[in-house]
Amino acid sequence: MKTHQIILAIAAFVLTAACSKSGFQTAALGTSNISSQEGGGGPFDPALPQPVLKSSIDGGMFDTAEVLDLDLIKRELLLKIPVLFGFSINLPQSTVTQLQGIYVTNEVSAAGDMLIVVHIPLKHVLQGVTSVAPGKLPNGNPLPLFPSGELPRIALNLDQNRNLKWYIYVGVHAAAVYVETDWSSCGNLPICPGFTFPIKNQGTGQIMGAFSIVAPVSTFRGGFYLAAKLPADMARLIENWIQR
């Protein structure tokens, strides 16, 4: 099957799945629903519950895929990139030298889907980082979900054979990853759509971030964008937990 036919099929599937669940409302990712306030800090409060961040994509071809989680033992935020159906990848555990403690692994979900997992120490997410320069998407567009349009950014290439370029962003109560690949290329099609879906906490339904299929722009390839923006109450629970 030709590339443009594959992309059209994917686009049709995404639209169908989105419409079947009443679609994605842009306002759902606005600042009115995702707090930008910082957590309260302070000493450990045993009355506060354990934070639970398990969150899934709501809509589209990756509907219900779990993409955000916490490892409270290792004190890490986990950002999980779902791999396209029928596409396999095997990456050795890779350490990001530009920012201590960040590394990338493979994982297979309970449903048997391949995931690539970015592990980010919670201390970076709670405090932010100042050792790397801020950046936008590789094509120059502002980062979706963040009012400033940029966060401290690290660029790396995890697979030289596939030219698998990654960009990891870390800010205060925020983290994102962008995978720039040919997977979302539209070939010679005159129009190449992009799609964005909210990421919701599996237990509370609270919006925790967004997942986007980013269309190519000019000479820049498209890709997948996954962002977590912790509401103030969730950030406070995480801060409290790691102060135990």
URTA-V724670 format. One record per backbone hydrogen bond with DSSP energy under -1.0 kcal/mol. NH is the residue of the N-H (numbers start at 1). CO is the residue of the C=O. If there is no record, write none. Layout:
NH;CO
NH;CO
//
This chain:
6;2
7;3
8;4
9;5
10;6
11;7
12;8
13;9
14;10
15;11
16;12
17;13
18;14
19;15
20;16
21;18
22;19
23;18
28;25
29;26
30;27
33;30
34;30
48;45
55;68
56;200
57;65
58;198
63;60
64;57
65;62
67;55
68;55
69;78
71;76
75;71
76;71
77;120
78;69
79;118
80;67
81;116
83;114
87;84
94;104
96;102
102;99
103;119
104;94
105;117
107;115
109;113
112;109
115;107
116;81
117;105
118;79
119;103
120;77
122;75
124;121
125;121
126;122
127;123
128;124
135;151
137;141
140;137
143;149
146;143
149;146
151;135
153;133
154;168
156;166
158;164
164;159
165;163
165;180
166;156
167;178
168;154
169;176
170;152
171;174
173;125
174;171
175;228
176;169
177;226
178;167
179;224
180;165
181;222
185;182
189;186
195;213
197;211
199;209
200;56
201;206
202;54
205;201
208;199
209;199
210;227
211;197
212;225
213;195
214;223
217;220
220;217
223;214
224;179
225;212
226;177
227;210
228;175
229;208
230;173
235;231
236;232
237;233
238;234
239;235
240;236
241;237
242;238
244;241
//
